């Protein structure tokens, strides 16, 4: 039987990768002058991506 692994590791990886993705998206949009770069915006985008990933993958 294959082990499902530890959910905490999956959640940490999800948060880290979502934060990196959020930073890249917000930085790209700031280069295009669509959105101003702010760490709060990065955090909100990362949180949205993490929640969406959690809902799609784990539910």
C-alpha positions in Angstrom: 0.0 0.0 0.0 1.1 3.5 -0.8 1.3 6.0 2.1 -0.6 9.3 1.7 2.1 11.2 3.6 1.9 13.8 6.2 -0.8 16.5 5.5 1.4 19.2 7.3 4.1 18.7 4.7 1.6 19.2 1.9 0.1 22.3 3.5 3.6 23.9 4.0 4.5 23.1 0.4 1.2 24.6 -0.8 1.8 27.8 1.1 5.4 28.2 0.0 4.6 27.5 -3.7 1.5 29.8 -3.5 3.6 32.6 -2.1 6.2 32.3 -4.8 3.5 32.1 -7.5 1.7 35.1 -5.9 5.0 37.1 -5.9 5.7 36.3 -9.5 2.1 37.3 -10.6 2.0 40.5 -8.6 5.5 41.5 -9.8 4.6 40.8 -13.4 1.4 42.8 -13.1 3.4 45.7 -11.6 5.8 45.6 -14.5 2.8 45.9 -16.8 1.5 48.8 -14.7 -1.7 46.9 -14.0 -1.2 46.6 -10.2 1.2 48.2 -7.7 3.6 45.8 -6.0 2.9 45.4 -2.3 3.6 42.6 0.1 0.1 42.7 1.3 -1.2 42.1 -2.3 1.3 39.2 -2.6 0.0 37.7 0.6 -3.6 38.0 -0.5 -2.9 36.4 -3.9 -0.9 33.6 -2.2 -3.7 33.0 0.3 -6.3 32.8 -2.5 -4.2 30.4 -4.5 -3.5 28.3 -1.5 -7.2 28.0 -0.6 -8.1 27.3 -4.2 -5.5 24.6 -4.3 -6.6 23.1 -1.0 -10.2 23.0 -2.2 -9.4 21.4 -5.6 -6.8 18.9 -4.5 -7.9 17.8 -1.0 -11.6 17.9 -1.2 
